């Protein structure tokens, strides 16, 4: 119980990232066609337009990896008091969000880019907490 209290902020942030990235990955798997159609339209006329299927796959792997690492990290913090995998999960979350931010900026979707920044703040804060 003391481990949970010592890592309360980290645990809550990990839960946030697990929900965010596993849900997003699951959505991409179960609605690949819908996501692909929307993204092809979103990136039409940009340098990324011909890369959308490959980039969607990369984002899917990145987000799923981030979610899984965060889940394993959460387990390790609660059960073993070790936060190494949680740090990797937080870092992978930030990398995933940076990829998404790059895409939104490339598509000139500045409102979408602002939304990514909202997710980036808790993710980078978690990296900071786990590094100290």
C-alpha positions in Angstrom: 0.0 0.0 0.0 2.9 2.4 0.8 4.2 2.0 -2.8 0.8 3.1 -4.2 0.8 6.1 -2.0 4.4 7.0 -2.9 3.6 6.8 -6.6 0.0 8.1 -6.6 0.6 10.8 -9.2 2.6 8.5 -11.5 -0.1 5.8 -11.2 -2.9 8.2 -12.1 -0.9 9.6 -15.1 -0.1 6.0 -16.2 -3.8 5.2 -16.1 -4.5 8.3 -18.2 -1.9 7.2 -20.8 -3.1 3.6 -20.8 -6.7 4.6 -21.5 -5.6 7.1 -24.1 -3.3 4.9 -26.1 -4.9 1.4 -25.8 -8.3 2.9 -26.7 -6.7 4.6 -29.7 -4.9 1.5 -30.8 -8.0 -0.7 -30.4 -10.0 1.9 -32.4 -7.5 1.8 -35.2 -7.5 -2.0 -35.3 -11.3 -2.4 -35.3 -12.0 0.6 -37.6 -8.9 0.5 -39.8 -10.9 1.3 -43.0 -12.7 4.3 -41.4 -9.5 5.7 -39.9 -7.7 5.3 -43.2 -10.5 6.9 -45.2 -10.6 9.9 -42.9 -6.8 10.3 -42.8 -6.4 10.1 -46.6 -8.8 13.0 -46.8 -7.1 14.8 -43.9 -3.7 14.6 -45.6 -4.8 15.1 -49.2 -2.5 17.7 -50.7 0.3 17.3 -48.2 3.7 15.6 -48.6 2.3 12.8 -46.5 -0.7 11.9 -48.7 0.9 8.8 -50.3 2.3 7.6 -47.0 -1.0 7.5 -45.0 -1.5 3.7 -44.8 2.1 3.1 -43.7 2.1 6.0 -41.3 -1.2 4.8 -39.8 0.4 1.4 -39.2 3.4 3.1 -37.5 1.1 5.2 -35.3 -0.9 2.1 -34.4 2.3 0.2 -33.3 3.6 3.3 -31.5 0.4 3.9 -29.6 -0.1 0.3 -28.7 3.4 -0.1 -27.5 3.1 3.0 -25.4 -0.1 1.7 -23.8 1.3 -1.7 -23.1 4.5 -0.3 -21.7 2.5 2.0 -19.4 0.3 -1.0 -18.3 3.4 -3.1 -17.5 5.0 -0.1 -15.8 1.9 0.4 -13.7 2.0 -3.3 -12.7 5.7 -3.0 -11.8 5.3 0.1 -9.7 2.4 -1.3 -7.8 3.8 -4.8 -7.3 7.5 -4.3 -7.3 8.2 -0.7 -6.7 10.2 -0.4 -9.9 9.4 2.4 -12.3 11.8 1.7 -15.2 9.2 0.3 -17.7 6.8 3.1 -16.7 9.5 5.6 -17.8 9.8 3.8 -21.1 6.0 3.9 -21.5 5.9 7.6 -20.7 8.7 8.3 -23.2 7.0 6.2 -25.9 3.8 8.1 -25.2 5.6 11.4 -25.8 7.1 10.0 -29.0 3.7 8.9 -30.2 2.2 12.3 -29.5 5.1 14.1 -31.3 4.4 12.0 -34.4 0.7 13.0 -34.2 1.7 16.6 -33.6 3.9 16.5 -36.7 1.0 15.1 -38.8 -1.4 17.7 -37.5 1.0 20.6 -38.2 1.8 19.1 -41.7 -2.0 19.0 -42.5 -2.3 22.6 -41.1 -4.8 21.4 -38.6 -3.7 23.8 -35.9 -6.8 23.1 -33.7 -5.9 19.4 -33.8 -2.3 20.2 -32.9 -3.5 22.2 -29.9 -5.4 19.1 -28.7 -2.2 17.0 -29.0 -0.4 19.5 -26.8 -3.1 18.9 -24.1 -2.1 15.2 -24.1 1.6 16.0 -24.2 1.6 18.0 -21.0 0.7 15.1 -18.6 2.9 12.6 -20.6 6.0 14.8 -20.4 5.2 15.5 -16.8 5.2 11.8 -16.1 8.6 11.5 -17.8 9.9 14.2 -15.5 8.5 12.5 -12.4 9.9 9.1 -13.3 13.4 10.5 -14.0 13.7 12.0 -10.5 
